[in-house]
Amino acid sequence: MAKNKKSIELTDKEISFVLEKVSYNIIRFYPTKMTVDVMVFENGVKEGLKSLPFAHLPKEIKKIIKPN
């Protein structure tokens, strides 16, 4: 049976990116589901927590997280 990996906290690395005038701060990465939890900021106002697929992240961010 496969080993269930826990989530990886990324808040201390302060990884953020901007897509379509919306800013995202990455909070944690889930290797088993290949998703990330992000905090969404629109016009500097916190909009809430959202989950994004790892594949939808910019290439520069994927290099920082390195899921392998």
Residue frames as a rotation matrix with the C-alpha (Angstrom) as fourth column:
MET 1
0.581 0.814 0.000 0.00
0.814 -0.581 0.000 0.00
0.000 0.000 -1.000 0.00
ALA 2
-0.015 -0.586 0.810 1.28
0.519 -0.697 -0.495 3.48
0.855 0.413 0.314 -0.88
LYS 3
-0.481 -0.254 -0.839 2.48
0.864 -0.302 -0.403 5.75
-0.151 -0.919 0.365 1.87
ASN 4
0.550 0.759 0.348 0.13
0.775 -0.619 0.127 8.67
0.312 0.200 -0.929 2.45
LYS 5
-0.582 -0.800 0.147 2.17
0.713 -0.588 -0.381 11.90
0.391 -0.117 0.913 2.36
LYS 6
0.116 0.564 -0.817 1.09
0.834 -0.502 -0.229 14.76
-0.540 -0.655 -0.529 4.56
SER 7
0.866 0.215 0.451 0.68
0.431 -0.778 -0.457 18.33
0.253 0.591 -0.766 3.41
ILE 8
-0.223 -0.971 -0.087 3.76
0.967 -0.209 -0.149 20.55
0.126 -0.117 0.985 3.12
GLU 9
0.650 0.425 -0.630 3.47
0.578 -0.815 0.047 23.97
-0.494 -0.394 -0.775 4.79
LEU 10
-0.112 -0.674 0.730 4.81
0.959 -0.266 -0.098 26.75
0.261 0.689 0.676 2.57
THR 11
0.858 0.506 0.090 3.74
0.463 -0.836 0.294 29.88
0.224 -0.211 -0.952 4.48
ASP 12
0.551 -0.709 -0.440 7.29
0.265 -0.351 0.898 30.48
-0.791 -0.611 -0.005 5.75
LYS 13
-0.377 -0.705 0.601 8.64
0.805 0.072 0.589 30.63
-0.458 0.706 0.540 2.17
GLU 14
0.008 0.498 -0.867 6.18
0.000 -0.867 -0.498 33.43
-1.000 0.004 -0.007 1.29
ILE 15
-0.851 -0.227 0.474 5.59
0.421 0.243 0.874 32.23
-0.314 0.943 -0.111 -2.29
SER 16
0.107 0.906 -0.410 3.22
0.142 -0.422 -0.895 34.44
-0.984 0.038 -0.174 -4.25
PHE 17
-0.844 -0.292 0.450 2.25
0.477 -0.023 0.879 35.05
-0.246 0.956 0.158 -7.87
VAL 18
-0.322 0.723 -0.611 -0.19
-0.390 -0.689 -0.610 37.13
-0.863 0.042 0.504 -9.91
LEU 19
-0.804 0.206 0.558 -2.64
0.573 0.521 0.633 35.82
-0.161 0.828 -0.537 -12.52
GLU 20
-0.255 0.750 0.611 -5.08
0.667 -0.321 0.673 38.11
0.700 0.579 -0.418 -14.32
LYS 21
-0.306 0.011 0.952 -4.71
-0.325 -0.941 -0.093 40.98
0.895 -0.338 0.291 -11.79
VAL 22
0.836 0.511 0.199 -5.38
-0.385 0.287 0.877 38.63
0.391 -0.810 0.437 -8.86
SER 23
-0.206 -0.955 0.211 -2.61
-0.808 0.044 -0.588 37.93
0.552 -0.292 -0.781 -6.34
TYR 24
0.800 0.403 -0.446 -2.18
-0.148 0.851 0.504 34.46
0.582 -0.337 0.740 -4.79
ASN 25
-0.125 -0.803 0.582 -0.11
-0.972 -0.019 -0.235 33.51
0.200 -0.595 -0.778 -1.72
ILE 26
0.104 0.114 -0.988 0.63
-0.207 0.974 0.091 29.79
0.973 0.195 0.125 -1.46
ILE 27
0.363 0.147 0.920 -0.13
-0.921 -0.095 0.379 28.31
0.143 -0.985 0.101 1.96
ARG 28
-0.119 -0.395 0.911 0.36
-0.514 0.809 0.284 24.54
-0.849 -0.435 -0.299 1.64
PHE 29
-0.239 -0.074 -0.968 0.95
-0.928 0.311 0.205 21.81
0.286 0.947 -0.143 -0.94
TYR 30
0.361 0.425 0.830 -0.75
-0.596 0.790 -0.144 18.39
-0.717 -0.443 0.539 -0.96
PRO 31
-0.591 -0.724 -0.355 1.50
-0.737 0.306 0.602 15.88
-0.327 0.618 -0.715 -2.81
THR 32
-0.697 0.345 0.629 -1.12
0.297 0.937 -0.185 13.10
-0.653 0.058 -0.755 -2.88
LYS 33
0.379 0.916 0.133 -3.76
0.605 -0.137 -0.785 15.27
-0.700 0.378 -0.606 -4.59
MET 34
-0.516 -0.688 0.511 -1.23
0.854 -0.364 0.371 17.52
-0.069 0.628 0.775 -6.39
THR 35
0.463 0.663 0.588 -3.07
0.591 -0.725 0.352 20.66
0.660 0.185 -0.728 -5.27
VAL 36
-0.761 -0.637 -0.123 -2.11
0.540 -0.516 -0.665 23.82
0.360 -0.573 0.737 -3.40
ASP 37
0.403 0.794 -0.455 -4.11
0.911 -0.398 0.112 25.94
-0.092 -0.459 -0.884 -0.98
VAL 38
-0.625 -0.587 0.515 -3.80
0.650 -0.757 -0.073 29.63
0.433 0.289 0.854 -1.77
MET 39
-0.081 0.540 -0.838 -4.97
0.641 -0.616 -0.459 32.86
-0.764 -0.574 -0.296 -0.18
VAL 40
-0.095 0.164 0.982 -6.59
0.952 -0.272 0.138 35.07
0.290 0.948 -0.131 -2.82
PHE 41
-0.242 -0.016 -0.970 -6.09
0.457 -0.884 -0.100 38.86
-0.856 -0.468 0.221 -2.82
GLU 42
-0.028 0.295 0.955 -7.96
0.970 -0.223 0.097 41.06
0.241 0.929 -0.280 -5.29
ASN 43
0.310 0.021 0.951 -7.09
0.157 -0.987 -0.029 44.78
0.938 0.158 -0.309 -5.34
GLY 44
-0.616 -0.694 0.374 -5.19
-0.295 -0.237 -0.926 44.28
0.731 -0.680 -0.059 -2.06
VAL 45
-0.033 0.699 0.714 -8.29
-0.999 -0.025 -0.021 42.90
0.003 -0.714 0.700 -0.31
LYS 46
-0.903 -0.298 0.309 -8.32
-0.340 0.936 -0.091 39.34
-0.262 -0.188 -0.947 1.03
GLU 47
-0.204 0.849 -0.487 -10.97
-0.885 0.053 0.463 37.35
0.419 0.525 0.741 -0.83
GLY 48
0.649 0.456 0.610 -10.50
-0.710 0.651 0.269 34.00
-0.274 -0.607 0.746 0.92
LEU 49
-0.355 -0.740 0.572 -8.95
-0.505 0.666 0.549 30.55
-0.787 -0.094 -0.610 0.69
LYS 50
0.655 0.513 -0.555 -8.97
-0.738 0.276 -0.616 28.54
-0.162 0.813 0.559 -2.54
SER 51
0.127 -0.590 0.797 -7.53
0.009 0.805 0.594 25.25
-0.992 -0.068 0.108 -3.77
LEU 52
0.513 -0.056 -0.857 -5.73
-0.827 -0.299 -0.476 25.17
-0.230 0.953 -0.199 -7.15
PRO 53
0.945 -0.252 0.211 -4.32
0.297 0.929 -0.221 22.24
-0.140 0.272 0.952 -9.14
PHE 54
0.213 -0.958 -0.194 -0.52
0.212 -0.148 0.966 22.15
-0.954 -0.247 0.172 -9.17
ALA 55
-0.231 -0.296 0.927 -0.57
0.920 0.243 0.307 22.00
-0.316 0.924 0.217 -12.99
HIS 56
0.603 0.571 0.557 -2.20
0.726 -0.682 -0.087 25.45
0.331 0.457 -0.826 -13.19
LEU 57
0.654 -0.433 -0.620 0.65
0.273 -0.629 0.728 27.21
-0.706 -0.645 -0.293 -11.37
PRO 58
0.820 -0.449 -0.354 3.23
-0.564 -0.529 -0.634 29.28
0.098 0.720 -0.687 -13.27
LYS 59
0.669 -0.601 -0.438 6.43
0.251 0.736 -0.629 27.44
0.700 0.311 0.643 -14.23
GLU 60
-0.252 -0.805 0.536 8.59
-0.323 -0.453 -0.831 29.56
0.912 -0.383 -0.146 -11.88
ILE 61
0.114 0.390 0.914 6.43
-0.990 -0.031 0.136 28.57
0.081 -0.920 0.383 -8.89
LYS 62
0.949 0.230 -0.217 6.53
-0.239 0.971 -0.013 24.87
0.207 0.064 0.976 -9.82
LYS 63
0.214 -0.953 -0.216 10.33
0.123 0.246 -0.961 25.01
0.969 0.180 0.170 -9.74
ILE 64
-0.370 -0.314 0.874 10.25
-0.744 -0.463 -0.481 26.40
0.556 -0.829 -0.063 -6.17
ILE 65
0.383 0.650 0.657 7.80
-0.913 0.376 0.160 23.78
-0.142 -0.661 0.737 -4.82
LYS 66
-0.472 -0.634 -0.612 9.31
-0.762 0.643 -0.078 20.71
0.443 0.430 -0.787 -6.60
PRO 67
0.463 0.799 0.384 6.77
-0.884 0.389 0.258 17.94
0.057 -0.459 0.886 -5.88
ASN 68
0.412 -0.337 -0.847 9.25
-0.172 0.884 -0.436 15.06
0.895 0.325 0.306 -6.48
